[in-house]
C-alpha cells in the first residue's frame, strides 16, 4: 500500500471507530500511523481532522461523535 492509500484507510477506520464510540481505538489508530510513517502525532491527527471536515454523508449525531473523537484523541494527556 502507498502512504496515500493508508491515509484514506486510517481516516475511514477513525471514522468508524468514532461513530461506534471507541475513542481509545481512535487514539491508537492515529498513534500507529504516526509511528509507522515516523510523523508527529498531532500532524497525523490534523490530517485526519481535515479529511473528515465535511459533514456531508453523516447524520448530525455521527458528525458530533467524530468531532468528539478528534478532541479526545488530541488530548493525549488523559
QUISULSUL-V513850 format. One record per backbone hydrogen bond with DSSP energy under -0.5 kcal/mol. NH is the residue of the N-H (numbers start at 1). CO is the residue of the C=O. E is the energy in kcal/mol with one decimal. If there is no record, write none. Layout:
nh=NH co=CO e=E
nh=NH co=CO e=E
//
This chain:
nh=6 co=2 e=-2.4
nh=7 co=3 e=-2.2
nh=8 co=4 e=-1.8
nh=9 co=5 e=-2.3
nh=10 co=6 e=-2.7
nh=11 co=7 e=-1.9
nh=12 co=8 e=-2.1
nh=13 co=9 e=-2.5
nh=14 co=10 e=-2.8
nh=15 co=11 e=-2.3
nh=16 co=12 e=-2.5
nh=17 co=13 e=-2.4
nh=18 co=14 e=-2.6
nh=19 co=15 e=-2.5
nh=20 co=16 e=-1.5
nh=21 co=17 e=-0.5
nh=21 co=18 e=-1.1
nh=22 co=17 e=-2.7
nh=23 co=21 e=-1.4
nh=26 co=22 e=-1.4
nh=27 co=23 e=-1.7
nh=28 co=24 e=-1.9
nh=29 co=25 e=-2.3
nh=30 co=26 e=-1.9
nh=31 co=27 e=-2.7
nh=32 co=28 e=-2.8
nh=33 co=29 e=-1.9
nh=34 co=30 e=-2.5
nh=35 co=31 e=-2.2
nh=36 co=32 e=-2.6
nh=37 co=33 e=-2.4
nh=38 co=35 e=-0.7
nh=39 co=34 e=-2.3
nh=44 co=40 e=-2.0
nh=45 co=41 e=-2.5
nh=46 co=42 e=-2.3
nh=47 co=43 e=-2.0
nh=48 co=44 e=-2.3
nh=49 co=45 e=-2.5
nh=50 co=46 e=-2.3
nh=51 co=47 e=-2.0
nh=52 co=48 e=-1.7
nh=53 co=50 e=-1.3
nh=58 co=55 e=-1.9
nh=63 co=59 e=-2.5
nh=64 co=60 e=-1.9
nh=65 co=61 e=-2.1
nh=66 co=62 e=-2.2
nh=67 co=63 e=-2.3
nh=68 co=64 e=-2.2
nh=69 co=65 e=-2.3
nh=70 co=66 e=-2.0
nh=71 co=67 e=-2.2
nh=72 co=68 e=-2.7
nh=73 co=69 e=-2.6
nh=74 co=70 e=-1.8
nh=75 co=71 e=-1.0
nh=76 co=74 e=-1.4
nh=78 co=75 e=-1.3
//
